[in-house]
Amino acid sequence: MQVGYTDAFKRQVKRLSRRYRRIRDDVQPLIDRLVSGETPGDRIQGLGHILYKVRVRNSDLPKGKSGGYRVVYYLRTDTDVSLIAIYSKSEQSDISLETLLRIISEDA
């Protein structure tokens, strides 16, 4: 499985890394799972694309996965996945479907 990153995802990681120094280390186990062919998380319905949202622990905050990050990824093909969004649950409650569609269309 090949894992790619949208420009929006890269910007979000850069912004979050100013506050959460270990964000890249926290996301790496998810990337490893995606590379091995797993599809963790919950499928997001109603978009016409195969998107999943998964909880990722924030090791900079002692709140476990519930207060951690949310990562949204797009299963493009059987061998291609794109990480499209990441946000901290303590800063943002959810991400809109319109925002996800905009990110996908910008990356196309």
Secondary structure, DSSP 4 states (H G I P E B T S, - for coil): -EEEE-HHHHHHHHHHHTT-TTHHHHHHHHHHHHHTT---SEEEPSSSS-EEEEEE--TTSTTTTTTSEEEEEEEEETTEEEEEEEEETTT-S---HHHHHHHHHHH-
